[in-house]
């Protein structure tokens, strides 16, 4: 059985990004407008993954997951909010690890799938990337919902939307390497290394570019 998720330094950190802008507060139901609330959630998430000590990270992500869920209840038809809810829950599950994280992983999948229904592009493919990682890392069978075929479809949908995306290419390369498809893994790792960084997520993508290079060196 595979581990539940990629190790903390891979999926969780990469999803968060490297540079935190601030630690803006977001408390329960005390929301303002959607754009500022999403901005606060994103920045607080990045602060947690880059500034909070590892010993405190699980508890901090747990509180953030509660806030993300409350935000999704406030804006139930916002694809952007649901995608961030899914990302936060997936990262919290990754931090927790083990079978105890399955509930959070399932909640992340539900949020991301609803987001895609609302926005078929899934925030430029980002929702599909996270879903691909979830389907790849969660156990399958009677325990969870993990499925390699579904994971591959999610990655391919993300790449159809954003073929030069560093994140999509990197995570697909990682998946292919785990599946034993070494030559294809090399190809997508190289694509990640030469991909286009997203303006708002440049630090994140540059970190993934370095991880793609490290992956390529192991193949």
Backbone torsions as a table, in degrees:
resi	resn	phi	psi	omega
1	UNK	NA	134.0	179.9
2	UNK	-71.1	159.9	171.5
3	UNK	-63.2	157.5	-175.8
4	UNK	-61.9	-42.1	-179.1
5	UNK	-145.3	170.2	169.8
6	UNK	-59.5	151.0	-178.8
7	UNK	-58.4	159.5	-175.7
8	UNK	-51.4	-41.5	-176.2
9	UNK	-72.5	-10.3	179.7
10	UNK	-100.3	-84.7	-172.4
11	UNK	-64.4	-50.6	-174.0
12	UNK	-63.7	-48.8	-178.0
13	UNK	-66.5	-41.6	-177.6
14	UNK	-66.8	-37.7	177.9
15	UNK	-65.2	-32.8	-177.4
16	UNK	-74.6	-40.7	-173.1
17	UNK	103.1	170.1	-173.3
18	UNK	-98.8	-35.1	-174.7
19	UNK	-106.3	124.8	176.0
20	UNK	-95.0	134.4	-179.8
21	UNK	-81.8	-41.9	178.5
22	UNK	-168.7	172.6	176.2
23	UNK	-111.2	71.9	-176.8
24	UNK	-74.3	141.6	-177.1
25	UNK	-79.6	144.4	175.5
26	UNK	-144.3	104.0	-171.2
27	UNK	-115.7	114.9	173.0
28	UNK	44.0	-121.7	-174.2
29	UNK	-91.8	3.4	-177.1
30	UNK	-83.0	70.8	-177.0
31	UNK	-98.7	156.4	176.4
32	UNK	-104.4	-108.5	174.2
33	UNK	-107.9	162.8	-172.0
34	UNK	-58.6	-47.5	-176.3
35	UNK	-60.4	-46.2	-178.7
36	UNK	-70.0	-33.8	178.7
37	UNK	-67.0	-41.5	177.3
38	UNK	-65.3	-41.5	178.8
39	UNK	-60.2	-44.3	179.7
40	UNK	-64.5	-42.1	179.9
41	UNK	-62.9	-45.3	-179.9
42	UNK	-60.9	-46.2	-178.1
43	UNK	-68.8	-38.0	178.5
44	UNK	-67.1	-37.6	176.9
45	UNK	-62.6	-46.8	-179.7
46	UNK	-65.0	-38.9	177.0
47	UNK	-60.7	-42.7	-179.1
48	UNK	-60.1	-44.8	-174.8
49	UNK	-79.9	-14.4	-177.0
50	UNK	-114.7	-24.3	-174.0
51	UNK	-115.7	-30.4	-177.2
52	UNK	-73.7	132.8	178.2
53	UNK	-56.3	145.9	-176.6
54	UNK	-56.4	-34.7	-178.5
55	UNK	-64.7	-24.4	-178.3
56	UNK	-104.3	-1.8	-168.5
57	UNK	-69.0	-40.4	-178.2
58	UNK	-61.4	-46.1	-179.7
59	UNK	-64.6	-39.8	-179.8
60	UNK	-66.9	-42.2	177.2
61	UNK	-66.1	-33.4	176.9
62	UNK	-62.0	-44.2	177.4
63	UNK	-65.2	-39.3	179.1
64	UNK	-66.6	-36.9	176.6
65	UNK	-62.2	-39.4	176.8
66	UNK	-62.3	-42.7	179.9
67	UNK	-67.1	-39.4	178.6
68	UNK	-63.8	-38.2	177.8
69	UNK	-66.7	-41.9	177.1
70	UNK	-63.5	-38.1	178.2
71	UNK	-64.5	-39.5	178.4
72	UNK	-66.9	-30.8	175.6
73	UNK	-70.8	-30.7	178.1
74	UNK	-75.2	-37.2	-179.9
75	UNK	-122.8	68.7	-172.9
76	UNK	-67.4	-17.1	-178.5
77	UNK	-109.7	19.3	178.2
78	UNK	-98.7	114.2	178.3
79	UNK	-62.1	-39.0	-179.3
80	UNK	-60.6	-46.5	-179.9
81	UNK	-63.8	-43.9	-178.3
82	UNK	-65.4	-37.4	177.2
83	UNK	-63.6	-43.5	178.8
84	UNK	-67.3	-35.9	174.6
85	UNK	-59.3	-45.0	179.6
86	UNK	-62.4	-42.4	180.0
87	UNK	-64.2	-44.9	-179.4
88	UNK	-63.9	-45.6	-179.7
89	UNK	-64.8	-39.0	178.1
90	UNK	-63.8	-40.4	179.0
91	UNK	-69.0	-37.4	176.5
92	UNK	-64.0	-43.6	177.6
93	UNK	-61.9	-39.9	177.9
94	UNK	-62.6	-41.3	-179.8
95	UNK	-66.6	-40.1	-179.8
96	UNK	-70.6	-50.7	-178.6
97	UNK	70.7	168.8	177.0
98	UNK	73.5	-179.2	-176.2
99	UNK	-67.3	-23.2	179.4
100	UNK	-65.3	-16.8	-179.0
101	UNK	-90.4	-2.5	-175.5
102	UNK	-61.5	-37.5	179.9
103	UNK	-61.0	-41.7	178.5
104	UNK	-68.5	-38.3	178.1
105	UNK	-63.4	-40.5	178.9
106	UNK	-67.5	-39.5	177.3
107	UNK	-65.3	-37.3	176.8
108	UNK	-62.9	-45.3	179.4
109	UNK	-60.4	-44.4	-179.1
110	UNK	-60.6	-44.7	-179.5
111	UNK	-63.8	-43.9	-178.1
112	UNK	-68.2	-39.0	178.8
113	UNK	-67.4	-36.9	176.1
114	UNK	-67.7	-38.5	178.1
115	UNK	-59.9	-40.6	-179.4
116	UNK	-67.1	-34.7	176.0
117	UNK	-63.6	-36.9	179.7
118	UNK	-77.4	-33.7	-179.3
119	UNK	-137.1	97.5	-174.9
120	UNK	-56.6	-25.3	178.5
121	UNK	-78.8	-9.8	176.6
122	UNK	55.4	48.7	-179.7
123	UNK	54.5	59.2	179.7
124	UNK	59.2	33.2	176.8
125	UNK	90.9	-5.4	-176.5
126	UNK	-63.0	-37.6	179.3
127	UNK	-63.6	-39.5	179.4
128	UNK	-66.7	-36.9	178.5
129	UNK	-61.3	-46.8	-179.2
130	UNK	-66.5	-40.3	176.6
131	UNK	-62.7	-40.5	178.0
132	UNK	-58.8	-44.5	178.9
133	UNK	-64.6	-38.3	178.1
134	UNK	-63.4	-50.7	-179.1
135	UNK	-63.9	-29.1	178.4
136	UNK	-72.5	-41.2	-168.8
137	UNK	-98.4	-23.1	179.8
138	UNK	-76.2	139.2	177.0
139	UNK	-58.6	151.9	178.3
140	UNK	-101.0	-154.6	178.3
141	UNK	66.7	-142.6	-177.2
142	UNK	-78.8	-13.5	-174.7
143	UNK	-84.0	-51.6	-175.2
144	UNK	-132.9	-151.8	-177.1
145	UNK	-123.1	8.6	-177.6
146	UNK	-56.8	141.0	-179.0
147	UNK	-161.2	119.6	-175.6
148	UNK	-64.2	-39.5	-179.0
149	UNK	-63.6	-43.5	179.0
150	UNK	-66.9	-40.3	177.5
151	UNK	-57.2	-45.7	-179.1
152	UNK	-63.7	-39.5	177.8
153	UNK	-62.8	-39.9	179.8
154	UNK	-63.7	-44.9	179.1
155	UNK	-63.2	-41.0	-178.8
156	UNK	-67.5	-34.8	175.9
157	UNK	-66.4	-40.6	177.1
158	UNK	-61.2	-41.5	-178.3
159	UNK	-72.1	-28.5	175.9
160	UNK	-66.8	-33.2	179.2
161	UNK	-79.0	-42.4	-174.9
162	UNK	-138.2	77.1	-173.5
163	UNK	-63.2	-23.4	-179.9
164	UNK	-99.5	13.6	-179.6
165	UNK	-68.1	126.6	-179.8
166	UNK	-65.1	-43.0	-177.6
167	UNK	-64.0	-48.5	-178.3
168	UNK	-61.8	-44.4	-179.3
169	UNK	-67.2	-39.1	-179.5
170	UNK	-65.5	-49.6	-177.3
171	UNK	-67.8	-32.1	175.9
172	UNK	-68.6	-39.5	177.1
173	UNK	-60.9	-42.1	178.3
174	UNK	-62.1	-44.0	177.9
175	UNK	-59.6	-47.8	-178.7
176	UNK	-62.5	-38.9	178.0
177	UNK	-62.3	-41.0	178.6
178	UNK	-66.5	-30.3	179.3
179	UNK	-81.3	-3.1	179.9
180	UNK	84.4	9.5	179.8
181	UNK	-92.9	74.6	-169.9
182	UNK	-63.6	-44.5	-177.2
183	UNK	-63.7	-45.0	178.0
184	UNK	-64.8	-37.5	178.1
185	UNK	-61.4	-40.5	177.2
186	UNK	-60.9	-43.7	-177.9
187	UNK	-59.8	-46.2	-176.9
188	UNK	-76.5	-28.9	173.5
189	UNK	-65.0	-39.3	176.5
190	UNK	-65.5	-38.4	177.3
191	UNK	-64.5	-37.9	177.5
192	UNK	-63.8	-40.3	-179.4
193	UNK	-64.9	-30.8	-178.8
194	UNK	-104.3	9.4	-176.9
195	UNK	-72.2	175.5	-178.5
196	UNK	-99.0	124.5	178.5
197	UNK	-74.4	140.1	176.0
198	UNK	-74.7	136.4	-176.6
199	UNK	-55.3	-45.5	-177.0
200	UNK	-80.7	-12.8	-177.6
201	UNK	-126.6	33.7	-173.9
202	UNK	-60.2	-43.7	-179.1
203	UNK	-62.3	-42.2	177.7
204	UNK	-58.8	-49.9	-175.9
205	UNK	-67.4	-34.9	177.9
206	UNK	-67.3	-34.2	175.3
207	UNK	-65.2	-41.4	178.7
208	UNK	-67.5	-34.4	177.1
209	UNK	-60.4	-42.1	178.2
210	UNK	-66.6	-38.0	178.1
211	UNK	-67.4	-34.5	176.9
212	UNK	-63.5	-40.4	178.3
213	UNK	-63.8	-42.6	178.6
214	UNK	-63.3	-41.1	178.3
215	UNK	-62.2	-45.3	-178.7
216	UNK	-58.7	-37.6	-179.3
217	UNK	-66.9	-19.6	-179.4
218	UNK	-93.8	-12.0	-175.3
219	UNK	-87.9	NA	NA
